[in-house]
Amino acid sequence: MALPTPHGDKLKALLQNDKLPNGDRKRIEKAVRQYHQWLKKLTRVSSDSHCVTEALDLLNEYRTFLDLEVVFDSDDDFLYRQKGQLKLDNTVIEEFLPLLVACTFPQISENFSIGPHSCFAALYFTSTIGTAITVPGAQARTKDQDFTISKRLYLRASFDPEHLVAVDRLEANLGYLCAECKTNLDKTMFQEACATAHDVKTAVPGAKYLLLCEWLDMTPISTAGTDVDEVLILRKAKRLGSQVRSAFATRAGRVSKRQEYAAHLSKHPFSSEVFERFLSHVRALLENRVPDEGDALSRGYF
């Protein structure tokens, strides 16, 4: 199955952006070349016990290049100031996760869609008793997810028990694991994710919902009272303070703070331990199945 390329798509779109300064065009062209080399190396990572370590080394190398040499070192301020809208950074994770999962669990990529998808959240009907209707007006509400392990779902709804005429046909992806990927996680983002997790688990009670962030920008809150299974802090670190980041908006400020920023990235690389924990959630889904009597009696619980 061909895996999605959200980061590559963003790089291509940026090259077509009329607002991109001429001085940055060469930087992005270089980033495209590095991106293709990064992908090529990732596809060569062997599916063994060293898979995560090797893949994380490549991820850290590419992201440091992108964050520091492409965006931070730019002579113009466009790339840094607009990076939230351009989404160059968090789409790297969106593209990396499917590759990591496909490498670790090849059987999943053969049978499920892996990567960003719009997933089924609810089913509702637009028909009313006061109108002359022939179909129930079935509609599927979907929600975009940054990462999913999902399966294509096909539904039909009709007032005819034989489904011979007037049928509503719906398609959507059914998410068994959904994850939101954030660069910086604040309280508002956390609350929004909790609402999304509730929709996901109302539609698929056995699904998992994870919230991934690189940098924590809030006081940790327990997920026990929410439908979020876990928040994973990929770099095990908090975001740089606003008193430091305020200087980054200008070229002069970035030059003066470059050493501090580079040290922060070097000190807090993506953690293989946290990515292993992410994969443990995937593994738990694979091992989860409907219990039978023999299993329950041998374990003593179900």
Order of alpha helices (4+ residues) and beta strands (2+ residues): alpha-alpha-alpha-alpha-alpha-alpha-alpha-beta-beta-beta-alpha-beta-beta-alpha-alpha-alpha-alpha
